[in-house]
Every structure is written in structure tokens, then in C-alpha cells.
Amino acid sequence: MNGLTTVTTKGQVTIPLDVRKMLNIAIGDKVSFTTIDPGNMKVVIKIISSHVVDELAGSLSSKIKNSDYKNVRKISGKLLARKYKTT
């Protein structure tokens, strides 16, 4: 299956409907890009279901002491992205 889309001035793209349906991509899912062949400008795109993220919520202990929920979530997200090499 092929899909063609255009990059906007903000660097955004729309995943074509046929691709979203085929991969069961839903609103709130995360998309991870991993370079596999920079010479030929190829990447792997991984879809991370929002259900997976919800299931993991609260499953990790943290040494981060902060009462600002949004900041803790941001820091935790960066640590998980580094751990699972999604960035």
C-alpha cells in the first residue's frame, strides 16, 4: 500500500486514510520515527496505541519528586522515549 502526503509549513503530515485503517491508527495514538537508511532517506514509522500508554500509566516507580503533574509526565515521557529508543 502506498500513500502520498505533503509536509506543511509546520512540518506536519497527514497519514492517508487507507493507511490509518490498515494499521488501526486511532486518535491519541503515538507515532515514532526511526532512521534505518539515512543515505536513501528511509525511516521506520511505529504506531504506539494509546491503549498501551494507558495500560502502562502508574506501572513505573519514579524518583522524580514534583507536584506538577504535567512536568512529571513530560520528564517521564522523555525518559521512556530514551529507554525504548523512540527518539
C-alpha positions as CSV (number, residue, x, y, z in Angstrom):
1,M,0.0,0.0,0.0
2,N,1.3,3.4,-0.9
3,G,0.2,6.8,0.4
4,L,1.4,10.2,-0.6
5,T,1.1,13.3,1.6
6,T,2.6,16.8,1.7
7,V,4.6,18.3,4.5
8,T,3.0,21.5,5.8
9,T,4.9,24.7,6.8
10,K,4.8,23.4,10.4
11,G,6.5,20.1,9.4
12,Q,3.2,18.1,9.8
13,V,1.8,15.4,7.6
14,T,-1.5,13.6,7.4
15,I,-1.4,9.8,7.4
16,P,-3.6,8.8,4.5
17,L,-7.0,7.2,5.5
18,D,-6.2,3.9,3.9
19,V,-3.0,3.6,5.9
20,R,-4.8,4.6,9.1
21,K,-7.4,2.0,8.5
22,M,-4.9,-0.7,7.6
23,L,-2.9,-0.1,10.8
24,N,-5.9,0.6,13.0
25,I,-4.5,4.0,13.9
26,A,-6.8,5.9,16.3
27,I,-6.9,9.4,17.7
28,G,-4.4,9.7,20.5
29,D,-2.0,7.0,19.2
30,K,1.7,8.0,19.2
31,V,3.9,7.8,16.1
32,S,7.6,7.0,16.4
33,F,10.1,7.6,13.6
34,T,13.4,5.6,13.5
35,T,16.0,6.2,10.8
36,I,17.2,3.0,9.2
37,D,18.8,4.2,6.0
38,P,19.7,7.9,6.0
39,G,21.5,7.7,2.7
40,N,18.3,6.7,0.9
41,M,16.1,8.8,3.2
42,K,14.2,5.8,4.6
43,V,12.7,5.6,8.1
44,V,10.5,3.1,10.0
45,I,7.3,4.5,11.4
46,K,5.9,2.8,14.5
47,I,2.4,3.3,15.8
48,I,2.1,3.1,19.6
49,S,-1.5,2.6,20.6
50,S,-2.9,5.0,23.2
51,H,-4.2,1.9,24.9
52,V,-0.6,0.7,25.5
53,V,0.3,4.0,27.0
54,D,-2.8,4.0,29.3
55,E,-2.0,0.4,30.4
56,L,1.5,1.5,31.4
57,A,0.3,4.5,33.4
58,G,1.3,4.2,37.0
59,S,3.3,1.0,36.4
60,L,6.7,2.5,36.9
61,S,8.1,3.8,40.1
62,S,9.8,7.2,39.9
63,K,12.4,9.1,41.8
64,I,11.1,12.3,40.3
65,K,9.7,14.4,43.1
66,N,7.4,17.0,41.7
67,S,3.8,18.0,42.4
68,D,3.4,19.5,38.9
69,Y,1.7,16.6,37.1
70,K,2.3,18.0,33.6
71,N,6.0,18.4,34.2
72,V,6.4,14.9,35.7
73,R,4.6,13.4,32.7
74,K,6.8,15.4,30.3
75,I,10.0,14.2,32.1
76,S,8.7,10.6,32.3
77,G,7.9,10.6,28.6
78,K,11.4,11.7,27.7
79,L,12.9,9.0,30.0
80,L,10.7,6.3,28.5
81,A,11.4,7.5,24.9
82,R,15.2,7.2,25.6
83,K,14.7,3.8,27.3
84,Y,12.7,2.4,24.4
85,K,14.7,4.3,21.7
86,T,11.8,6.0,20.1
87,T,13.6,9.3,19.6
